[in-house]
Amino acid sequence: MIVAFDVDDTLIVPSVAVGFGNDVPNYEMVNIALWHIAQGHTVVIWSGSGKDWATRWAEKLGLVGDNVRIWTKERVLNDALEPLVDIAYDDCDVDLAKVNIKVKRINNHVSRAVWNKTKRAE
C-alpha cells in the first residue's frame, strides 16, 4: 500500500495559522503517518512547496525509514492508468490517489497558491 501525506496544513500547521507558533506539527496526522510506517506501508511525503521542503519536514518529524519516500506532488498513474497512490491525505480537494482524504485546516485561511510560492501571507 502506498500512502501519501502533504506537508503544509496536513503534517504541520504553518506559521500563518492564527494562534500557533512557527510551523507546529499536527501530531494527529504525524501519528497516522507513523502508524502507516510501522505497518510497513510505503509512505510518501510530498508538498506543493517542493521536494526539499518535504524532505526537511519528513526529517524534522521523524518520518524516516526504508519505506518512506519523498516525491514530487503530482498524480502518478500505474500501467493500468489508475492512481499509483492508494491513499492521499491533504488539506485541499485533490485527485491524487484512489482514496483522497481531506484534512481539516486549523485556523488558516491563507491562499495555498500564494503560500506555496512565497511562504508568507499576502
One Martini backbone bead per residue (centre of mass of N, CA, C, O) as a GRO file, in nm:
protein
  122
    1MET     BB    1   0.098   0.035   0.021
    2ILE     BB    2   0.024   0.377  -0.070
    3VAL     BB    3   0.099   0.670   0.132
    4ALA     BB    4   0.010   1.018   0.137
    5PHE     BB    5   0.167   1.334   0.251
    6ASP     BB    6   0.124   1.639   0.325
    7VAL     BB    7   0.245   1.920   0.478
    8ASP     BB    8   0.082   2.172   0.461
    9ASP     BB    9  -0.194   2.140   0.674
   10THR     BB   10  -0.114   1.837   0.774
   11LEU     BB   11   0.169   1.787   0.927
   12ILE     BB   12   0.147   2.101   0.945
   13VAL     BB   13   0.120   2.417   1.110
   14PRO     BB   14   0.152   2.699   0.991
   15SER     BB   15   0.252   3.022   1.076
   16VAL     BB   16  -0.030   3.149   0.957
   17ALA     BB   17  -0.172   3.037   1.181
   18VAL     BB   18  -0.387   3.107   1.418
   19GLY     BB   19  -0.236   3.065   1.743
   20PHE     BB   20   0.052   2.990   1.642
   21GLY     BB   21   0.348   2.909   1.574
   22ASN     BB   22   0.613   2.783   1.417
   23ASP     BB   23   0.556   2.517   1.267
   24VAL     BB   24   0.341   2.297   1.379
   25PRO     BB   25   0.269   2.000   1.458
   26ASN     BB   26   0.042   1.747   1.349
   27TYR     BB   27   0.009   1.490   1.555
   28GLU     BB   28  -0.218   1.324   1.433
   29MET     BB   29  -0.083   1.290   1.150
   30VAL     BB   30   0.189   1.182   1.238
   31ASN     BB   31   0.072   0.925   1.371
   32ILE     BB   32  -0.047   0.810   1.113
   33ALA     BB   33   0.219   0.788   0.962
   34LEU     BB   34   0.361   0.603   1.170
   35TRP     BB   35   0.163   0.372   1.140
   36HIS     BB   36   0.217   0.312   0.842
   37ILE     BB   37   0.513   0.250   0.880
   38ALA     BB   38   0.474   0.013   1.089
   39GLN     BB   39   0.301  -0.155   0.863
   40GLY     BB   40   0.485  -0.121   0.583
   41HIS     BB   41   0.416   0.112   0.433
   42THR     BB   42   0.429   0.332   0.183
   43VAL     BB   43   0.560   0.658   0.247
   44VAL     BB   44   0.460   0.973   0.128
   45ILE     BB   45   0.629   1.282   0.090
   46TRP     BB   46   0.468   1.595   0.007
   47SER     BB   47   0.478   1.917  -0.187
   48GLY     BB   48   0.402   2.224  -0.331
   49SER     BB   49   0.702   2.328  -0.226
   50GLY     BB   50   0.861   2.063  -0.252
   51LYS     BB   51   1.113   1.834  -0.187
   52ASP     BB   52   1.280   1.990   0.023
   53TRP     BB   53   1.046   2.046   0.217
   54ALA     BB   54   0.968   1.749   0.261
   55THR     BB   55   1.238   1.654   0.371
   56ARG     BB   56   1.264   1.841   0.611
   57TRP     BB   57   0.994   1.741   0.755
   58ALA     BB   58   1.045   1.443   0.771
   59GLU     BB   59   1.292   1.470   0.955
   60LYS     BB   60   1.170   1.646   1.187
   61LEU     BB   61   0.923   1.419   1.232
   62GLY     BB   62   1.043   1.116   1.188
   63LEU     BB   63   0.989   1.038   0.871
   64VAL     BB   64   1.157   0.747   0.856
   65GLY     BB   65   1.281   0.501   0.624
   66ASP     BB   66   1.262   0.243   0.397
   67ASN     BB   67   0.932   0.332   0.345
   68VAL     BB   68   1.028   0.626   0.271
   69ARG     BB   69   0.918   0.895   0.055
   70ILE     BB   70   1.011   1.144  -0.189
   71TRP     BB   71   0.788   1.345  -0.376
   72THR     BB   72   0.632   1.473  -0.623
   73LYS     BB   73   0.342   1.657  -0.647
   74GLU     BB   74   0.146   1.408  -0.809
   75ARG     BB   75  -0.013   1.231  -1.043
   76VAL     BB   76   0.026   0.880  -1.038
   77LEU     BB   77   0.049   0.618  -1.273
   78ASN     BB   78  -0.011   0.320  -1.376
   79ASP     BB   79  -0.038   0.086  -1.627
   80ALA     BB   80  -0.371   0.117  -1.586
   81LEU     BB   81  -0.429   0.427  -1.523
   82GLU     BB   82  -0.396   0.439  -1.217
   83PRO     BB   83  -0.346   0.523  -0.918
   84LEU     BB   84  -0.068   0.457  -0.722
   85VAL     BB   85  -0.200   0.586  -0.495
   86ASP     BB   86  -0.415   0.497  -0.238
   87ILE     BB   87  -0.352   0.732  -0.016
   88ALA     BB   88  -0.448   1.082   0.046
   89TYR     BB   89  -0.331   1.346   0.245
   90ASP     BB   90  -0.515   1.662   0.252
   91ASP     BB   91  -0.628   2.007   0.263
   92CYS     BB   92  -0.719   1.955  -0.024
   93ASP     BB   93  -0.875   1.915  -0.316
   94VAL     BB   94  -0.797   1.596  -0.451
   95ASP     BB   95  -0.652   1.377  -0.735
   96LEU     BB   96  -0.400   1.144  -0.627
   97ALA     BB   97  -0.590   0.896  -0.551
   98LYS     BB   98  -0.806   0.654  -0.477
   99VAL     BB   99  -0.790   0.795  -0.188
  100ASN     BB  100  -0.917   1.110  -0.057
  101ILE     BB  101  -0.813   1.298   0.230
  102LYS     BB  102  -0.950   1.558   0.408
  103VAL     BB  103  -0.791   1.796   0.597
  104LYS     BB  104  -0.826   2.001   0.849
  105ARG     BB  105  -0.786   2.324   0.886
  106ILE     BB  106  -0.601   2.536   1.117
  107ASN     BB  107  -0.653   2.859   1.135
  108ASN     BB  108  -0.654   2.877   0.795
  109HIS     BB  109  -0.695   3.138   0.516
  110VAL     BB  110  -0.468   3.097   0.324
  111SER     BB  111  -0.345   3.088   0.025
  112ARG     BB  112  -0.187   2.831  -0.132
  113ALA     BB  113  -0.064   2.966  -0.380
  114VAL     BB  114   0.091   3.183  -0.228
  115TRP     BB  115   0.240   3.011  -0.016
  116ASN     BB  116   0.402   2.819  -0.211
  117LYS     BB  117   0.570   3.066  -0.333
  118THR     BB  118   0.639   3.259  -0.049
  119LYS     BB  119   0.585   3.184   0.262
  120ARG     BB  120   0.343   3.410   0.270
  121ALA     BB  121   0.126   3.639   0.350
  122GLU     BB  122  -0.103   3.866   0.137
   0.00000   0.00000   0.00000
